[in-house]
Amino acid sequence: MRFVVDLIYLLFAVVSAPIWLTRMLRTNKLRTDWRARLGRGLTRSRQQQPTILLHAVSVGEVNAIRLLVQQLAAQSPTPSIVIATTTDTGFARATELYATQHDVVRYPFDFSFAVRRFLNRIQPDVVALVELELWPNFTAACVQRNIPLCVVNGRLSARSFRWYQRLRPFVQPSFRRLQFAAVQNEDYGKRFIRLGVPADSVHVTDTMKWDTAELTDTVDGADGLAMELGIDSGKPLIVAGSTAPDEHQLLVDAVPAGVQLLCAPRRPEWFDDAANVLAGCARRSTGTSGSATNRFLLDTIGELRAAYALADVVVVGRSFGALHGSDMMEPIALGKATIVGPAVADFQETVRALLDGQGIVQTDRAQLSAALRELLEDPQQRLQLAERGRAVIRAHQGATRRQVALIMQLLG
C-alpha cells in the first residue's frame, strides 16, 4: 500500500510540476528546507520522559497551540514536546515562540521514506495533529509503530469535507486510525464521523483559539513599533490584519481622510503588491519612518499583535473577497473594536458567537467605509463593542484544558 501511495504522489508531482514550480519561483519559496522536508535532520536522543509531537501546519495553527504547549509542559511527569510545522512562515513563528524550551522541526512530505526517517529521528510516543492534516503514509506508519494518533482543535469545513468525500477510499483509513478527534463544533464532529472516526471517539470541545486570546491592554514592542514606523499618536489608526491582495484598494478607498491605515498582508508574497497600492507607505522591512500619505505596511512576521495594540479600529482581512476569513479573536482580546467582512467560512462558529454577543461588526464591501466612520466618530461605541467581545471570549474558554486531558490519557 505504501508503494502505491508513493507512486501516486510521484506521478502527481511530475504532472503538476509546471504549476508548483512556477508558483514556488514566483513566491520565492524554492529556498525552503528541502532536506528536512525529505525527513532528514538531527536525530533526538531517546528521552526518559514520553515525547508528544504536535503538528501545526502554519502560523495560525502555531499560534493556536500556545496554551496547549504550556499546559502540556506543566503536566507531571513532564513530557518532552516537539512542534512540527510545514510552511516557512509557520516554522519561523514556531521557532520564535517555542525553540528556547522545545524542539521545533519541519514536517516531512508524505513519501514513506521521508516519514520513516522523520519518525526515526523524533521517536514520538503520541502524535497530535492540529485541526486536521491526515496523510496516509504518516498515519499508517504511526499505527505500525503503535504510536497513538489524535486530532486536536479539529476543524473540517464544508468545502474540505466535500473534497475528502471525493477521495473517500484514499483518506478514510487515515480517519479510522485516530484514537480521538477533539473538534471545535458539532458540525465538524459529524463530518469526522462520516469519514470514519468512531462516534464515541469524537469530542466536541470548542476551539482552543478562545483560550489563546490573551485579554490584555498592552503588548510588548507596540510602542517601539509605532515609533519606528512613524505612526502619529495624535491621529486615528486603522489596522487591517491578514489582508489579501484584493482588499488593499478597498481599504485605501474606505478609510476617512486624515486617518492612518496600517496593512499587514497574510502572506509574504503579497507584500510588494500591497506596497504598490499603499502609495507612499512606510514599509517596516525597509526601516522607513513616517508617511505623508498616512499609509503603513507591516511586511514582517510576528508583529501583528503589536500592531493591533496600537489600533483604534481593526479590520480583519481575507473576509471581503473570495477567501474564507482570518482569526478575529486576538484584536478583540486586546480591547479593539473589530470589523469583519462577509467571507468568514473558516470562522463561522466564532463569528456567530461574537455576533450573538454583539462583540463584533460584520459588514460588506459597500458598507465598510460607513462602518469605519461610525466607529471612529464614537469612542464610547468602540469601547462597548470591544468589552462585549471580550465577554464572549471569557464565556467560551476552557477547550485547551479538556484537550490536554485527552492527550495525557493516550500516554497512560
C-alpha positions as a Markdown table, in Angstrom:
| # | Residue | x | y | z |
|---|---|---|---|---|
| 1 | Met | 0.0 | 0.0 | 0.0 |
| 2 | Arg | 2.8 | 2.4 | 0.8 |
| 3 | Phe | 4.3 | 1.7 | -2.6 |
| 4 | Val | 1.0 | 2.6 | -4.3 |
| 5 | Val | 0.7 | 5.8 | -2.3 |
| 6 | Asp | 4.3 | 6.8 | -3.1 |
| 7 | Leu | 3.6 | 6.1 | -6.8 |
| 8 | Ile | 0.5 | 8.3 | -6.7 |
| 9 | Tyr | 2.4 | 11.1 | -5.1 |
| 10 | Leu | 5.3 | 10.8 | -7.6 |
| 11 | Leu | 3.0 | 10.8 | -10.6 |
| 12 | Phe | 1.1 | 13.8 | -9.3 |
| 13 | Ala | 4.3 | 15.7 | -8.5 |
| 14 | Val | 5.6 | 15.1 | -12.1 |
| 15 | Val | 2.3 | 16.0 | -13.8 |
| 16 | Ser | 1.8 | 19.1 | -11.7 |
| 17 | Ala | 5.4 | 20.3 | -11.7 |
| 18 | Pro | 4.9 | 23.2 | -14.1 |
| 19 | Ile | 2.3 | 24.6 | -11.8 |
| 20 | Trp | 4.0 | 24.2 | -8.4 |
| 21 | Leu | 7.5 | 25.0 | -9.7 |
| 22 | Thr | 6.2 | 28.2 | -11.3 |
| 23 | Arg | 4.3 | 29.1 | -8.1 |
| 24 | Met | 7.3 | 28.5 | -5.9 |
| 25 | Leu | 9.6 | 30.5 | -8.2 |
| 26 | Arg | 7.1 | 33.4 | -8.3 |
| 27 | Thr | 6.8 | 33.4 | -4.5 |
| 28 | Asn | 10.5 | 32.8 | -3.8 |
| 29 | Lys | 9.8 | 29.5 | -1.9 |
| 30 | Leu | 12.3 | 27.3 | -3.7 |
| 31 | Arg | 14.7 | 28.0 | -0.8 |
| 32 | Thr | 12.6 | 26.0 | 1.6 |
| 33 | Asp | 14.4 | 23.4 | 3.7 |
| 34 | Trp | 14.2 | 20.5 | 1.2 |
| 35 | Arg | 16.4 | 18.3 | 3.3 |
| 36 | Ala | 14.1 | 18.4 | 6.3 |
| 37 | Arg | 11.0 | 18.0 | 4.1 |
| 38 | Leu | 12.5 | 14.7 | 3.0 |
| 39 | Gly | 12.8 | 13.6 | 6.6 |
| 40 | Arg | 16.4 | 14.4 | 7.3 |
| 41 | Gly | 17.8 | 16.3 | 10.2 |
| 42 | Leu | 19.3 | 15.9 | 13.7 |
| 43 | Thr | 18.2 | 12.7 | 15.5 |
| 44 | Arg | 16.9 | 13.3 | 19.0 |
| 45 | Ser | 18.3 | 11.1 | 21.7 |
| 46 | Arg | 15.8 | 8.8 | 23.3 |
| 47 | Gln | 14.1 | 10.7 | 26.1 |
| 48 | Gln | 13.4 | 9.4 | 29.6 |
| 49 | Gln | 10.1 | 11.2 | 29.6 |
| 50 | Pro | 7.4 | 10.5 | 26.9 |
| 51 | Thr | 7.5 | 12.6 | 23.7 |
| 52 | Ile | 4.5 | 14.4 | 22.4 |
| 53 | Leu | 4.7 | 15.5 | 18.7 |
| 54 | Leu | 2.3 | 18.4 | 17.8 |
| 55 | His | 2.0 | 19.1 | 14.1 |
| 56 | Ala | 0.8 | 22.6 | 13.3 |
| 57 | Val | 0.8 | 23.4 | 9.6 |
| 58 | Ser | 1.3 | 27.2 | 9.5 |
| 59 | Val | 1.2 | 30.4 | 11.6 |
| 60 | Gly | -2.5 | 30.2 | 12.6 |
| 61 | Glu | -2.1 | 26.7 | 14.0 |
| 62 | Val | 1.2 | 27.5 | 15.6 |
| 63 | Asn | -0.4 | 30.4 | 17.4 |
| 64 | Ala | -3.4 | 28.4 | 18.4 |
| 65 | Ile | -1.4 | 25.8 | 20.4 |
| 66 | Arg | 0.5 | 28.3 | 22.6 |
| 67 | Leu | -1.6 | 27.5 | 25.7 |
| 68 | Leu | -1.7 | 23.8 | 24.8 |
| 69 | Val | 2.1 | 23.6 | 24.8 |
| 70 | Gln | 2.2 | 25.5 | 28.1 |
| 71 | Gln | -0.3 | 23.2 | 29.8 |
| 72 | Leu | 1.2 | 20.0 | 28.4 |
| 73 | Ala | 4.7 | 21.1 | 29.7 |
| 74 | Ala | 3.2 | 21.7 | 33.1 |
| 75 | Gln | 2.0 | 18.0 | 33.4 |
| 76 | Ser | 3.6 | 15.5 | 35.7 |
| 77 | Pro | 5.7 | 13.7 | 34.7 |
| 78 | Thr | 6.7 | 16.5 | 32.3 |
| 79 | Pro | 6.6 | 15.2 | 28.7 |
| 80 | Ser | 9.1 | 16.2 | 26.0 |
| 81 | Ile | 7.3 | 18.3 | 23.4 |
| 82 | Val | 8.2 | 18.6 | 19.7 |
| 83 | Ile | 6.5 | 21.1 | 17.4 |
| 84 | Ala | 6.5 | 20.2 | 13.7 |
| 85 | Thr | 5.4 | 22.7 | 11.0 |
| 86 | Thr | 5.0 | 22.7 | 7.3 |
| 87 | Thr | 5.3 | 26.3 | 5.9 |
| 88 | Asp | 8.3 | 28.6 | 6.1 |
| 89 | Thr | 6.3 | 31.2 | 8.0 |
| 90 | Gly | 5.0 | 28.6 | 10.4 |
| 91 | Phe | 8.5 | 27.4 | 11.1 |
| 92 | Ala | 9.7 | 30.9 | 11.8 |
| 93 | Arg | 6.8 | 31.6 | 14.1 |
| 94 | Ala | 7.2 | 28.3 | 16.0 |
| 95 | Thr | 10.9 | 28.9 | 16.4 |
| 96 | Glu | 10.1 | 32.3 | 17.8 |
| 97 | Leu | 7.5 | 31.0 | 20.3 |
| 98 | Tyr | 8.9 | 27.6 | 21.4 |
| 99 | Ala | 12.5 | 27.0 | 20.4 |
| 100 | Thr | 14.0 | 28.1 | 23.7 |
| 101 | Gln | 12.2 | 25.3 | 25.5 |
| 102 | His | 11.1 | 22.7 | 22.9 |
| 103 | Asp | 12.3 | 21.2 | 19.7 |
| 104 | Val | 10.9 | 22.7 | 16.5 |
| 105 | Val | 11.2 | 20.7 | 13.3 |
| 106 | Arg | 9.9 | 20.5 | 9.8 |
| 107 | Tyr | 7.1 | 18.1 | 9.0 |
| 108 | Pro | 8.1 | 15.8 | 6.1 |
| 109 | Phe | 6.5 | 15.2 | 2.7 |
| 110 | Asp | 4.2 | 12.1 | 2.9 |
| 111 | Phe | 6.5 | 9.8 | 1.0 |
| 112 | Ser | 7.1 | 6.7 | 3.0 |
| 113 | Phe | 10.9 | 7.0 | 3.1 |
| 114 | Ala | 10.6 | 10.6 | 4.4 |
| 115 | Val | 8.1 | 9.7 | 7.0 |
| 116 | Arg | 10.2 | 6.7 | 8.2 |
| 117 | Arg | 13.3 | 9.0 | 8.6 |
| 118 | Phe | 11.3 | 11.6 | 10.4 |
| 119 | Leu | 9.7 | 9.2 | 12.9 |
| 120 | Asn | 13.1 | 7.5 | 13.5 |
| 121 | Arg | 14.6 | 10.9 | 14.4 |
| 122 | Ile | 11.7 | 12.2 | 16.6 |
| 123 | Gln | 10.6 | 8.9 | 18.3 |
| 124 | Pro | 7.2 | 10.2 | 19.5 |
| 125 | Asp | 5.0 | 8.4 | 21.9 |
| 126 | Val | 1.9 | 10.4 | 20.9 |
| 127 | Val | 1.2 | 12.4 | 17.8 |
| 128 | Ala | -1.4 | 15.2 | 17.9 |
| 129 | Leu | -2.4 | 16.8 | 14.6 |
| 130 | Val | -3.7 | 20.3 | 14.9 |
| 131 | Glu | -7.0 | 20.9 | 13.1 |
| 132 | Leu | -6.6 | 18.1 | 10.6 |
| 133 | Glu | -3.6 | 17.2 | 8.4 |
| 134 | Leu | -4.2 | 13.5 | 8.0 |
| 135 | Trp | -1.7 | 12.0 | 5.5 |
| 136 | Pro | -2.0 | 8.3 | 4.5 |
| 137 | Asn | 1.7 | 7.2 | 4.8 |
| 138 | Phe | 2.2 | 9.2 | 8.0 |
| 139 | Thr | -0.8 | 7.8 | 9.8 |
| 140 | Ala | -0.1 | 4.3 | 8.6 |
| 141 | Ala | 3.5 | 4.5 | 9.8 |
| 142 | Cys | 2.3 | 5.7 | 13.3 |
| 143 | Val | -0.1 | 2.8 | 13.6 |
| 144 | Gln | 2.6 | 0.3 | 12.5 |
| 145 | Arg | 4.8 | 1.7 | 15.3 |
| 146 | Asn | 2.0 | 1.7 | 17.9 |
| 147 | Ile | 2.1 | 5.5 | 18.2 |
| 148 | Pro | -1.4 | 6.8 | 19.1 |
| 149 | Leu | -2.7 | 9.5 | 16.8 |
| 150 | Cys | -5.3 | 12.2 | 17.6 |
| 151 | Val | -6.6 | 15.4 | 16.2 |
| 152 | Val | -6.8 | 18.5 | 18.4 |
| 153 | Asn | -8.8 | 21.7 | 17.7 |
| 154 | Gly | -10.3 | 19.7 | 14.9 |
| 155 | Arg | -11.8 | 21.6 | 12.0 |
| 156 | Leu | -13.4 | 20.3 | 8.8 |
| 157 | Ser | -15.2 | 22.9 | 6.7 |
| 158 | Ala | -18.0 | 22.0 | 4.3 |
| 159 | Arg | -15.8 | 22.6 | 1.3 |
| 160 | Ser | -13.0 | 20.4 | 2.7 |
| 161 | Phe | -15.5 | 17.7 | 3.6 |
| 162 | Arg | -16.7 | 17.6 | 0.0 |
| 163 | Trp | -13.2 | 17.2 | -1.2 |
| 164 | Tyr | -12.5 | 14.4 | 1.3 |
| 165 | Gln | -15.6 | 12.7 | 0.3 |
| 166 | Arg | -14.5 | 12.6 | -3.3 |
| 167 | Leu | -11.3 | 10.9 | -2.1 |
| 168 | Arg | -13.0 | 8.7 | 0.5 |
| 169 | Pro | -11.4 | 5.4 | -0.4 |
| 170 | Phe | -8.0 | 7.1 | -0.2 |
| 171 | Val | -8.5 | 9.1 | 3.0 |
| 172 | Gln | -10.9 | 7.1 | 5.1 |
| 173 | Pro | -8.3 | 4.7 | 6.5 |
| 174 | Ser | -6.4 | 7.7 | 7.9 |
| 175 | Phe | -9.5 | 8.9 | 9.8 |
| 176 | Arg | -10.1 | 5.4 | 11.2 |
| 177 | Arg | -6.6 | 5.4 | 12.6 |
| 178 | Leu | -7.4 | 8.2 | 15.1 |
| 179 | Gln | -7.7 | 7.4 | 18.7 |
| 180 | Phe | -9.8 | 10.5 | 19.1 |
| 181 | Ala | -10.7 | 13.8 | 17.4 |
| 182 | Ala | -11.3 | 16.8 | 19.6 |
| 183 | Val | -13.3 | 19.1 | 17.4 |
| 184 | Gln | -14.5 | 22.7 | 17.5 |
| 185 | Asn | -18.2 | 22.2 | 17.0 |
| 186 | Glu | -21.0 | 19.7 | 16.3 |
| 187 | Asp | -21.0 | 20.1 | 12.5 |
| 188 | Tyr | -17.2 | 19.3 | 12.4 |
| 189 | Gly | -17.8 | 16.3 | 14.6 |
| 190 | Lys | -20.5 | 14.9 | 12.3 |
| 191 | Arg | -18.1 | 15.2 | 9.3 |
| 192 | Phe | -15.3 | 13.4 | 11.2 |
| 193 | Ile | -17.7 | 10.6 | 12.0 |
| 194 | Arg | -18.9 | 10.3 | 8.4 |
| 195 | Leu | -15.3 | 10.0 | 7.3 |
| 196 | Gly | -14.6 | 7.1 | 9.6 |
| 197 | Val | -13.9 | 8.2 | 13.1 |
| 198 | Pro | -16.0 | 6.2 | 15.6 |
| 199 | Ala | -18.7 | 8.4 | 17.2 |
| 200 | Asp | -17.5 | 7.7 | 20.7 |
| 201 | Ser | -14.0 | 8.9 | 19.8 |
| 202 | Val | -15.2 | 12.4 | 18.7 |
| 203 | His | -15.3 | 15.0 | 21.4 |
| 204 | Val | -16.8 | 18.5 | 20.9 |
| 205 | Thr | -14.6 | 20.8 | 23.0 |
| 206 | Asp | -14.9 | 24.2 | 21.2 |
| 207 | Thr | -11.9 | 25.9 | 19.7 |
| 208 | Met | -8.6 | 26.5 | 21.6 |
| 209 | Lys | -8.3 | 29.9 | 20.0 |
| 210 | Trp | -10.7 | 31.2 | 22.6 |
| 211 | Asp | -8.1 | 30.2 | 25.2 |
| 212 | Thr | -5.1 | 31.7 | 23.4 |
| 213 | Ala | -6.8 | 35.0 | 23.1 |
| 214 | Glu | -4.9 | 36.8 | 25.9 |
| 215 | Leu | -7.1 | 39.5 | 27.5 |
| 216 | Thr | -4.7 | 42.4 | 28.0 |
| 217 | Asp | -4.5 | 46.1 | 27.2 |
| 218 | Thr | -0.7 | 46.2 | 26.4 |
| 219 | Val | 1.7 | 44.3 | 24.2 |
| 220 | Asp | 5.5 | 44.4 | 24.5 |
| 221 | Gly | 7.0 | 46.1 | 21.5 |
| 222 | Ala | 3.9 | 48.1 | 20.4 |
| 223 | Asp | 5.3 | 51.5 | 21.4 |
| 224 | Gly | 8.6 | 50.7 | 19.7 |
| 225 | Leu | 6.8 | 49.6 | 16.5 |
| 226 | Ala | 4.8 | 52.9 | 16.5 |
| 227 | Met | 7.9 | 55.0 | 16.9 |
| 228 | Glu | 10.0 | 53.1 | 14.3 |
| 229 | Leu | 7.2 | 53.3 | 11.7 |
| 230 | Gly | 6.5 | 56.9 | 12.5 |
| 231 | Ile | 2.8 | 56.4 | 13.4 |
| 232 | Asp | 1.3 | 59.6 | 14.7 |
| 233 | Ser | -0.4 | 59.0 | 18.1 |
| 234 | Gly | -2.5 | 62.2 | 17.5 |
| 235 | Lys | -4.3 | 60.7 | 14.6 |
| 236 | Pro | -6.7 | 57.7 | 14.5 |
| 237 | Leu | -5.2 | 54.4 | 13.3 |
| 238 | Ile | -7.0 | 51.6 | 11.5 |
| 239 | Val | -5.0 | 48.3 | 11.5 |
| 240 | Ala | -6.0 | 45.8 | 8.8 |
| 241 | Gly | -4.6 | 42.4 | 9.7 |
| 242 | Ser | -4.1 | 39.3 | 7.5 |
| 243 | Thr | -5.2 | 41.1 | 4.4 |
| 244 | Ala | -5.4 | 39.7 | 0.9 |
| 245 | Pro | -4.4 | 41.5 | -2.4 |
| 246 | Asp | -8.0 | 42.3 | -3.4 |
| 247 | Glu | -8.6 | 44.1 | -0.1 |
| 248 | His | -5.9 | 46.7 | -0.1 |
| 249 | Gln | -7.5 | 49.1 | -2.6 |
| 250 | Leu | -10.8 | 48.6 | -0.8 |
| 251 | Leu | -9.2 | 49.7 | 2.5 |
| 252 | Val | -7.5 | 52.7 | 0.9 |
| 253 | Asp | -10.8 | 53.9 | -0.5 |
| 254 | Ala | -12.8 | 53.2 | 2.7 |
| 255 | Val | -10.5 | 54.9 | 5.2 |
| 256 | Pro | -11.7 | 58.5 | 6.0 |
| 257 | Ala | -9.4 | 61.4 | 5.2 |
| 258 | Gly | -6.8 | 62.1 | 7.9 |
| 259 | Val | -7.0 | 58.6 | 9.3 |
| 260 | Gln | -3.9 | 56.4 | 9.3 |
| 261 | Leu | -4.0 | 52.9 | 7.8 |
| 262 | Leu | -1.6 | 50.1 | 8.6 |
| 263 | Cys | -2.0 | 46.9 | 6.5 |
| 264 | Ala | -0.4 | 43.5 | 7.4 |
| 265 | Pro | -0.8 | 41.1 | 4.4 |
| 266 | Arg | -1.3 | 37.5 | 5.3 |
| 267 | Arg | 1.5 | 36.1 | 3.0 |
| 268 | Pro | 5.0 | 37.5 | 2.2 |
| 269 | Glu | 4.4 | 37.1 | -1.5 |
| 270 | Trp | 1.6 | 39.8 | -1.2 |
| 271 | Phe | 3.9 | 42.4 | 0.4 |
| 272 | Asp | 5.0 | 44.1 | -2.8 |
| 273 | Asp | 1.5 | 44.3 | -4.2 |
| 274 | Ala | 0.3 | 45.9 | -1.0 |
| 275 | Ala | 3.2 | 48.4 | -1.2 |
| 276 | Asn | 2.1 | 49.5 | -4.7 |
| 277 | Val | -1.5 | 50.1 | -3.6 |
| 278 | Leu | -0.5 | 51.8 | -0.3 |
| 279 | Ala | 1.2 | 54.7 | -2.2 |
| 280 | Gly | 3.8 | 56.5 | -0.1 |
| 281 | Cys | 3.6 | 53.9 | 2.7 |
| 282 | Ala | 6.3 | 53.4 | 5.3 |
| 283 | Arg | 7.5 | 49.8 | 5.0 |
| 284 | Arg | 8.5 | 48.0 | 8.2 |
| 285 | Ser | 11.1 | 45.9 | 6.4 |
| 286 | Thr | 13.0 | 48.9 | 4.9 |
| 287 | Gly | 13.2 | 50.9 | 8.2 |
| 288 | Thr | 11.4 | 53.9 | 6.7 |
| 289 | Ser | 9.7 | 56.1 | 9.3 |
| 290 | Gly | 6.7 | 58.3 | 8.7 |
| 291 | Ser | 4.3 | 58.6 | 5.7 |
| 292 | Ala | 3.0 | 61.7 | 4.1 |
| 293 | Thr | 0.0 | 59.6 | 2.9 |
| 294 | Asn | -0.8 | 58.1 | 6.3 |
| 295 | Arg | -0.1 | 54.6 | 5.0 |
| 296 | Phe | 2.0 | 51.9 | 6.7 |
| 297 | Leu | 2.9 | 48.4 | 5.6 |
| 298 | Leu | 3.8 | 45.7 | 8.1 |
| 299 | Asp | 5.8 | 43.4 | 5.9 |
| 300 | Thr | 7.3 | 41.3 | 8.7 |
| 301 | Ile | 6.3 | 38.2 | 10.5 |
| 302 | Gly | 5.3 | 38.1 | 14.2 |
| 303 | Glu | 4.5 | 41.8 | 14.8 |
| 304 | Leu | 0.8 | 41.8 | 14.0 |
| 305 | Arg | -0.2 | 41.5 | 17.7 |
| 306 | Ala | 1.9 | 44.6 | 18.5 |
| 307 | Ala | 0.2 | 46.5 | 15.6 |
| 308 | Tyr | -3.2 | 45.5 | 16.8 |
| 309 | Ala | -2.4 | 47.0 | 20.2 |
| 310 | Leu | -1.9 | 50.4 | 18.5 |
| 311 | Ala | -5.3 | 50.4 | 16.7 |
| 312 | Asp | -8.4 | 52.5 | 17.2 |
| 313 | Val | -10.3 | 50.1 | 14.9 |
| 314 | Val | -9.2 | 46.7 | 13.5 |
| 315 | Val | -10.3 | 45.3 | 10.2 |
| 316 | Val | -9.7 | 41.5 | 9.8 |
| 317 | Gly | -8.7 | 40.6 | 6.3 |
| 318 | Arg | -9.3 | 37.8 | 3.9 |
| 319 | Ser | -13.0 | 38.3 | 4.7 |
| 320 | Phe | -14.0 | 40.8 | 2.0 |
| 321 | Gly | -13.2 | 38.7 | -1.1 |
| 322 | Ala | -13.0 | 35.1 | -2.3 |
| 323 | Leu | -11.1 | 33.7 | 0.7 |
| 324 | His | -12.7 | 32.5 | 4.0 |
| 325 | Gly | -11.7 | 34.8 | 6.8 |
| 326 | Ser | -8.9 | 35.1 | 9.4 |
| 327 | Asp | -8.8 | 34.9 | 13.2 |
| 328 | Met | -10.5 | 37.9 | 14.8 |
| 329 | Met | -10.1 | 36.9 | 18.5 |
| 330 | Glu | -6.7 | 38.5 | 19.0 |
| 331 | Pro | -7.7 | 42.1 | 18.4 |
| 332 | Ile | -10.9 | 41.7 | 20.4 |
| 333 | Ala | -8.9 | 40.2 | 23.3 |
| 334 | Leu | -6.8 | 43.4 | 23.1 |
| 335 | Gly | -9.8 | 45.5 | 23.6 |
| 336 | Lys | -10.1 | 46.7 | 20.0 |
| 337 | Ala | -13.3 | 47.4 | 18.1 |
| 338 | Thr | -13.2 | 44.9 | 15.3 |
| 339 | Ile | -14.8 | 44.6 | 11.9 |
| 340 | Val | -15.0 | 41.6 | 9.6 |
| 341 | Gly | -16.4 | 41.1 | 6.1 |
| 342 | Pro | -19.0 | 38.5 | 4.9 |
| 343 | Ala | -16.5 | 35.8 | 3.9 |
| 344 | Val | -15.8 | 34.0 | 7.2 |
| 345 | Ala | -16.5 | 30.4 | 6.3 |
| 346 | Asp | -13.4 | 29.2 | 8.3 |
| 347 | Phe | -14.6 | 31.0 | 11.4 |
| 348 | Gln | -18.4 | 30.7 | 11.2 |
| 349 | Glu | -18.9 | 29.5 | 14.8 |
| 350 | Thr | -16.6 | 32.2 | 16.2 |
| 351 | Val | -18.3 | 35.0 | 14.3 |
| 352 | Arg | -21.7 | 33.7 | 15.1 |
| 353 | Ala | -20.9 | 33.7 | 18.9 |
| 354 | Leu | -19.4 | 37.2 | 18.6 |
| 355 | Leu | -22.4 | 38.5 | 16.7 |
| 356 | Asp | -24.8 | 36.9 | 19.2 |
| 357 | Gly | -22.9 | 38.7 | 22.0 |
| 358 | Gln | -22.7 | 42.0 | 20.0 |
| 359 | Gly | -19.0 | 41.9 | 20.2 |
| 360 | Ile | -18.0 | 42.4 | 16.6 |
| 361 | Val | -19.2 | 44.3 | 13.5 |
| 362 | Gln | -19.8 | 42.4 | 10.2 |
| 363 | Thr | -20.3 | 44.4 | 7.1 |
| 364 | Asp | -19.8 | 44.1 | 3.3 |
| 365 | Arg | -17.5 | 46.0 | 0.9 |
| 366 | Ala | -20.1 | 48.6 | 0.1 |
| 367 | Gln | -20.7 | 49.5 | 3.8 |
| 368 | Leu | -17.2 | 49.2 | 5.1 |
| 369 | Ser | -16.5 | 53.0 | 4.8 |
| 370 | Ala | -19.6 | 53.9 | 6.8 |
| 371 | Ala | -18.8 | 51.3 | 9.5 |
| 372 | Leu | -15.3 | 52.7 | 9.9 |
| 373 | Arg | -16.5 | 56.2 | 10.1 |
| 374 | Glu | -19.2 | 55.4 | 12.6 |
| 375 | Leu | -16.8 | 53.7 | 15.0 |
| 376 | Leu | -14.1 | 56.3 | 14.6 |
| 377 | Glu | -16.5 | 59.1 | 15.5 |
| 378 | Asp | -17.8 | 57.3 | 18.7 |
| 379 | Pro | -15.1 | 56.3 | 21.2 |
| 380 | Gln | -17.8 | 55.0 | 23.6 |
| 381 | Gln | -19.2 | 52.7 | 21.0 |
| 382 | Arg | -15.8 | 51.3 | 20.3 |
| 383 | Leu | -15.2 | 50.6 | 24.0 |
| 384 | Gln | -18.6 | 48.9 | 24.5 |
| 385 | Leu | -18.1 | 46.8 | 21.3 |
| 386 | Ala | -14.7 | 45.6 | 22.5 |
| 387 | Glu | -15.9 | 44.8 | 26.0 |
| 388 | Arg | -18.8 | 42.8 | 24.8 |
| 389 | Gly | -16.4 | 40.9 | 22.5 |
| 390 | Arg | -14.1 | 40.1 | 25.5 |
| 391 | Ala | -17.1 | 38.8 | 27.5 |
| 392 | Val | -17.8 | 36.3 | 24.7 |
| 393 | Ile | -14.2 | 35.2 | 24.8 |
| 394 | Arg | -14.3 | 34.6 | 28.5 |
| 395 | Ala | -17.5 | 32.6 | 28.2 |
| 396 | His | -16.0 | 30.2 | 25.7 |
| 397 | Gln | -12.6 | 29.5 | 27.3 |
| 398 | Gly | -11.6 | 26.0 | 28.6 |
| 399 | Ala | -11.2 | 23.9 | 25.4 |
| 400 | Thr | -7.4 | 23.6 | 25.9 |
| 401 | Arg | -7.7 | 22.1 | 29.3 |
| 402 | Arg | -10.1 | 19.4 | 28.1 |
| 403 | Gln | -7.8 | 18.5 | 25.2 |
| 404 | Val | -4.7 | 18.3 | 27.4 |
| 405 | Ala | -6.6 | 15.7 | 29.5 |
| 406 | Leu | -7.4 | 13.7 | 26.4 |
| 407 | Ile | -3.8 | 13.7 | 25.2 |
| 408 | Met | -2.5 | 12.7 | 28.6 |
| 409 | Gln | -4.9 | 9.7 | 28.6 |
| 410 | Leu | -3.1 | 8.4 | 25.5 |
| 411 | Leu | 0.2 | 8.5 | 27.5 |
| 412 | Gly | -1.5 | 6.3 | 30.1 |
